[in-house]
């Protein structure tokens, strides 16, 4: 019998002596001298002594000793004799010793030994495994487990765990139709409580990417999830779509090319050595930017890497590609203009004093948004700065550029409309109906601007006058954690990716079909 077997036999014998009187009869209920409240489990290492066990449990081998007086004479000789005995002989001696101990002495031994067997196995496990263990508990048992300690309570109140319990009781719908502020829309539920990081739609197909490592293909007509695209081993951070071809980039350092109709992964593109953070598709080529500081140009049909662009000194955060020139922005505060065919950096556009997060490029002007609060307009042929647009108070996270009109969304909760030829701010979309938190995404089409925010709303604005027209979406949990992360719009359809960071709103897509002209007439 090994060390653990010996120690456990001693432990149980001492506990039995405390739970029963000297004559062997059990104490009446509620009169036990010692209360045990731990879980018995064996650690993976195999200590050979009790001191080794204490060290394995993170305690000092030198515990506090009883200080009732000098040690009895002959103690060291007795201990030496004990060490010379075999395992069975030691057990016999301990058995006799325990029988001769008074209750207070046994209790002392229990206080020394018992803590070494109290292992909170749930707290020691990785969160994912701990939650998996808790899935086997009934809801009532989960509530009881939540009262054990603070760590167990945090785990037992996990939103995803309770979502699963509700699904077991058939209390959640997987899709359906409802109304938001007068607009009939379809609700598409998926990705559990994960964040939807990227969103695309083409025709009647919608593709959402998430930090749950998957993409989902949805029907905008029926609201059904047609298929889940699996294969990435890390979160999906960016995507592009043309017709039924989808390209995704991930923290697993790869890009994947998918057929949205069949769900097949056509190509896996290897080459980056860190997270693929951004990409831009033009024709049959996609350009990807990575935290490894490089950009790569890929042929989508063959999956071949055609060019590698090196020169950034930190992560590449945004990229634009018009088929002729590549423009990239990075955490090194720089914007670079590239000739992808020769892999030459034509211009390094310097002027920002913090990270560059967003870009627009229409072939004539480059527009960059930075954490330094400014937006800069550049001439890509000369590398010169044409205008510096000031007025925002924080990070410009997203921009749209069409016909020399720029719309910018900012973490300062405002949207601004600019004429990039003059550098003039035409409108600041704010007022009593403005967003109450950071603007997360925006789109504009046919004289209207749509903006989404951390405040859980999507607002419709008049591009010409800057007037607020209406809240197209207002989540039930707006103001208390509900977020609209991404929006994509066409002339007749709006797709929103929504959820929360604190469990107050389910992760879902909202699909609204309408005619923007009619909406504007209704408001007018």
N, C-alpha and C positions, 0 to 999 in steps of 0.2 A: 504494500500500500504506500503511495507517495505522500509527500508533505501535505497536500490539500486534503487527501482522505483522512489523514491523521488529525489535522486541525478541525475538520468538520465534525469528526466523531467526538472530539473534546467539546466543541461548541454545543452540539446537541445534548451531550450528557450533562454539561453545566446548565443548559437551559431547562432540561428536564428536572434537575435538582431544584432550580428556582421555581418551576411551575408546580412542584409537588413538595409536600412536607418531608421532614427527615424520615418519616415512616413509609414514604413512597406513595401516600395517598394524595390525590390532586387537591390543590386549594380550591375553595368555593369560587364560583364565577365572579370576576371583577376583583379578586384579591391576589392576583399574581404579583410577585415582587418585581418582575422585570418586564418591560414592554418592548417587544421587538417590532421594528417598523421598516426593515430593509428588505431588499431583494437579493437572493443568493445567486451569484453567478461566478463563473471561473474566468479569470483573466487569461489571456493567451499565453503569457510567459509562464514558466514553471519555477517559482522560487523554491529554494531548498530549506530556508529557515523563515521564522516569523519576521525577522529583521529585513530579509529580502522582500517579503511580501509588502511590508510598509514602504520600502523604497519603490517597489513597482506601482504602488498606489499614490506615489507623489509625496509621501511623508518622510520625515527624517528617521533614520534607523535608531537614533538616540531619543527615545521617548522619555517623558518625565517619570522619574522613579518615585516609589513610596519613600517618604523621609520620616519614618517613625522612630528611627534610631539606627545604631550601627548594625551591620549585617551579622547574622548569627555565626558563631564559630563553626568551622567545618563546611561552610556553604560552598566554597570553591571546590573542595574535595568531592562534595556531593554532586555538583554540576559536572565535574570531570567524569565521575563515575557514570552519570546519566548519559553523557555524550558517547561513552564507550559502548553502551548497550545497543542492541539492534532495534529496528523499528517496532516490532511486536513487543519487545521487552519495555521500551519506552511507553508504549500504549498501556501496558499492564500497570506500570508504575504510576502513570498519570491517573488511571482509573482509580487506583487505590488512594491516591493523593486527593482527588476530588471528593471521594466518599468521606474523607477525614476533615474536609474544610467546613468552616462555618458558612452560613448563608452570605454574610457580608464579604467574606473572602472570595466566594464564587462570583458574587456580583462584581467585585473588582476585576476578576479575570474576564468576565463578560464585557465590561466597559472597555477593556483593552483590546479584546479580540473582535467583538461584533462589528465595530465600524469598518474593519477591513473587508467585510463581506457585504457591506451596504453599497451596492453599485447602481446608480441611476442610469440604467442602460439606455433609456430613451434619450436623455440629455447627452450621452456619450456618442450616439449615432449621428451621422450626417443628417441634415434636415430632411432630405428626400426619403431616406430610409425610415426615419422616425415617423414621418407622415404616412408612409406605406404601412407601418405596423399599426398605426391608429385607425387606418381604414377598416380594420377587422372589428372595431368596436361598434356597438349599436349607439345611436344618438344619445340615449340616456347615459350610457357608460362614458361617452365622450365628455358630457357635462360633469360627470363625477371626476374624471381624470383631470379636468381643467382646474379642480380645486386642490390638486396635489402640491403644486409649486408654480412660481411665475413662469418658468420655462415651459412646463407642461401646458399651462394656460395659453401661452402664445401659440404653441403647436395645435392644441385642441380647438382653437378659434380660427384656424386657417380657413380662408374663404373657399379655396379649391376643395378642401376636405369636406366642408359642409355642402358645397355644390354637388359633390358626388353622392352624399347622403340623400340629398333632395331628389337627385335623379333616380336613386334606388327606390324612392317612394313615388316615382312618376309624377313629381310635383313641378317639373320644369318643362316648358315647351321648347322644342328645338327650332322653331321658326314660326312665322305668322305675320299677320297684317294688323296694323293699328294706325292711329293718327297722331301727329305732332304739330301743334299750332296750325291746325286746319289742313295740313298736307297729308294725304294718304301715302304711307310708305311701307316698305317691306323690311322686316327685321331678319337679319341673318346672324345666327348665333354660332360662334365657334372660337377656337383657340383658348378655351377655358378662361382663366384669369390672366392670361399673358397679354403683353403689349403688341398691338399691330403696328409694325415698324414701317411698312411700305404698302402702297395700294395702287393698283392699276386696273383699268377696264378698257375693253375693246369690244364693240358691238354689244352683244348681250352676255358677254363673259366678264366676270370680275375676278381679280386675283389679289388675295391678301397675303402678305408675308409677316411672320411673327418671330419673336424671340423664343418661341417654343420649337424652333428648328424646322418648321414646316411652312409650306404655302398651301392655300386652299383656293380651289376654283369653284366659283358660284355661278348660278344662273340668275341674272338680274330679273328675269321674268317670273320664275317660280319661287325664287328665294332658297332653293335647295343647294346644298353643298354637293357638287358633282363629283369631286375627287380631291384627295389630299396628296400633295406632292412631297414625298419623303425621300431623304437621302443625305441632306446636310447634317453634319454632326455638331453644328453650332447654330446660334441664332441667325436668322435672316435679317440683314440690315438694309438692303437696297434691292430694287428690281426695276426692270424695264419690260415693255410689252409691245409687240407689233403683230396685228392679226391674232393668230393663235400661238405665236412663239413668245415664250416667257424666259427672261434671263434673270437669275438671282445671284446675289453676293452674300457671303456669310462670314461669321467669325471663325469658321473652320478653314479660312484662307482660300477657298475655292469659289469659282462661279459655276453655275449649272444652267444648261440650256434645256428647256422643257417644251414638250408639245402639250398645250393646255387641253386639247380635245381628248387625247388618249391618256394623259398623265405620265407619259414616258419621259425619262431623262435622256435626252438625245446626246448630250456631251457634258463631261465634267472637265472644267478648265483649271489646270494646275499651273502654278508659277509664283503667285504671291506668297510671301512668307509671314504675313500677318493679316488681320481682318480686312476684308474687302468692304470699304466704307461707302463708296459711291460709284456710279456708272452712268453712261449716257449712250444710247443706241441711235445710230444713224444708218439707215439702209441695212446692209449685211454686216456692219461692223459695230462692235461695242467697245468702248474705252472704259476701263476700270481704274479706280484709284484706291490705294490701300494705306494702312497704317505703316506699312514697310517703306514708305516714302516714294514709291514708284507708281507709274501708270503703265498699263499694258493695253495694247490694241489687239483685239481678237477677231477672227473670222467666225461668225456665228454658225455658218453652214458646215464648216469643217472642224470647228473647235480648236483651230490652231492659233497660237500666239504669234502675231506678225511683227510686233515692235514692242520694245520696252523703253520707256522714257524716264530717265534718271536725272535728278538735279535738286529736288526738294530736300530740305534738311529735317523735315518732320512729317507727320502723317498728312496724307492728301485727303481733304475733307469734302471737296466738291469738284465736279468736272463737267465741261460742256464740249460737244463735238458737232461741228456743222458739216462734216464730210471732207473738209479741207484742212481746218486748223483745230487743234485741241487746246482748250484753256483749262487750267487747273488752279485751285486755291488750297492753301495748306495751313497747318498749325505753325509754320515758320514765318507767318505774317505776309507771305508772298503770293503773288499771282503770276503764273507763267503761261506764255503763249508758245505752242510747239508746232513744228512741222513733223507730223507723225511718220511720214515716208522716210525722212532722213534721220529721224530721232534727235533732231537739233532743237534746243530751246532758243527761239527767236528773240524773245524779250522776257525779262524778269521785271514785273511791274511792282515797284517798291513804293511804299507810302503808308500802308496800314501799320498800326502800332500794336495790333493784337491779332489773334487767330482769324483766318478767313473762313466763313461758314457757308456762304451762299454765292452763287454765280449765275449770271445770264449772259448769253452771247448770241447776237443776231446776225453775225457776219460783218457788221459795221462797227458796233460798240461792244465792249466788254464792261459789265457792271458787276462789282464785287461788294458784298456785305460782310461786315466784320464785327467782332466782339468789342472793337474800339468805338462802337456806336455810329461810325460813319459809313456812308456808301460812296464808292468811287466809280466814276465813269472814265474808261480808258479807250485810247485809240490803239487797236491791236497791230496796226501797220507800223506805227512809230514807237509804240510803247509809252507814249506820253499820257499824263493824267489830264483829262478834259475838264472834269468837274469833281468837286467833293461835295456830296449832298449831306448836309447836317440838319439835325432836328430831332432824330430819334435819340432816346435816352439809354438804350440797352442794345442787346444783340439783335441784329437783323437775321432772322432764321429762314426766311423764305422770300422770294421775289418772282414776279412775272413781268416780262417785257414784250410789248407788241406795238409796232408802229411808233416807236420813240416814246411811248408812254410806259412808265415803270410803276408797278404797284409793289410796295414793300410791307411785309408784316414783321412786327418787332416784339420783343419780350416786354417792352414798355406798355403793352396792351393796345397800341394804336396801329392803324394802317395808313400809309401815306401814298399819295399819287404824285408822280413827278414827270416833268418834261425833261428828258435827258439831253435834249439839244441845247436848252438854256440853263439847265440845272435848277429850275424853279420848282418849288413844291406847290402843286396846284390845289391839293386838298389834304387835310388830315381828317381821317374818318374816325370821329370821336363823338363828343357830346353826351347827352344824358343816356343814350342807348348804346354807348360804346362798350367794348369788351372790358371785363373786370379783371382779366388776367392775361398772361402772355398769349400772343397770337401764334398758333402752331402751324397753320397752313393757309394758303389762299389760291384762288383761281379767278380769272376774269374773262368774260366773253360777252360780246355784243352789248357793250356799254354798261355791264353790271359786274360788280365785284362780290365774290363770296369769300368770307373769312371764317376760320375756325379758331377755337381758343381753348386754353386750359380751364376756362370758366364753364365749359360744357355747352356752349352754344355755337351755332353757325349763323352768321348774319349776312344779310343781303343789302348791298349799298348801290347807289347810283354813281357810276364812274364820272359822269359829266358834272354833277352838282356836288358830289360828296355826301349826299343825304343818306341817312339810314332809312331803309325801306321796311324791313321786317326781320324778325328772328325766324329763320327757316327751320332750325332745329333748336330745341332747348331740352336738354336731358333732365330727367326727374331729379337727378342728384347734382344738378348744376349748383355751384357755390359750395358744395360739401364734398368735393373729390371727383365728380364726373368730368371727364376730359374728352374732347373731340381731337384725336391725334392727327388724322389725315383726311383730306377731302379730294375728290376728283370730280370734275364736272364737264359735261358737254352741253350743247344747246338745249337738250331736253331731259337730261338726267343728272342727278347729283348722288354721289356715293360718299358716305361718311364712315370712318372707322372710329369707334368710340369705346370708352371703358373708364376705368379709374385706376388709381395707384393705391387705393386703400380699401377696395372691396365694396364701395358704395354703388358701383354701376357694373353690370355685366359687360364683358367684352363682346362687341357685336358690330355688324355693319348695318347701316341704314341706307336704303335705296329709295330715292324720291324721283318720280317721273313727273315732269311738268314742262310746259312751254314757257321759257323765260319772258317772251314778249307778253304773254297773257298775264304772267305774274306782275309785270311792270304796270300793265293796264289796270289790273285789279287795285294795285296800290295807288296809282294816280287817281 
